[in-house]
Amino acid sequence: MRRTISALALAAAVAATVTAGPAASAEAAPMPASASAPARTPVVFVHGYLSGGVTWDPAIAAFLAAGYRPGDLYTYSYDFFASNKASAQGLAAFVAKVKAGTGADKVDIVNHSMGGLVSLWYAKELGGAADIKHMASLAAPHHGTYIAGLCTVLSVSCQEMSPGSDFLKRLASGDETPGAVDYRTWYSPCDGVINPFTSTPLAGAVNTLVPCETHLGFLTDVGLLTQVASVLKA
């Protein structure tokens, strides 16, 4: 019972901090839609646990200021309580629709927190690496976070996010950064949610240590988000 209460308290605390929109179906049409070919590689944003597409509003504003068009930017929403494997399958379908709708050969993926697990499973286990140009992971628990132990009773996704899970062992086996994708990660000792914070870096990626950024700060730090946009545009 105490563990359940702790998990619910964690969920309430995070939900109070993050404004989450309704979890849209993975089969929903990508928005915004653009009939013309993209000016640059389309960007797909993948949110984390207890979150939703609207959490990317600051990032979208930063990317627009950096020269992107609305038709270049897409948010993928999913059921964050479900298995990350299922969410990755939904991401695969979403990316296929973005490519078909824009005429792009590949997409860039920007993810936050558990969205990194969804994105990496798609890239590594579902052949998604062939469709990705850049993958930028912000505060992603690629090797797990002990905080997930507080919510394992609530969801399969939290069980998979726990250090030592079969899901994480599969992701860590072999090449952590498959394909010709330009993998980038950003992580910080001030994260507070990814524990240990060194869970984020991937072997074979360009891993950037941010001196002090909170977990949710990665979603609102205009300077950092502009840096991410610059990396993708390069």
Secondary structure by P-SEA (a helix, b strand, c coil): caaaaaaaaaaaaaaaaccccccccccccccccccccccccbbbbbbccccccccaaaaaaaaaaaccccccbbbbbccccccaaaaaaaaaaaaaaaaaaccccbbbbbbccaaaaaaaaaaccccccccccbbbbccccccccccccccccccaaaaaaccccaaaaaaacccccccccbbbbbbccccccccccccccccccccccccccccccccccaaaaaaaaaaaac
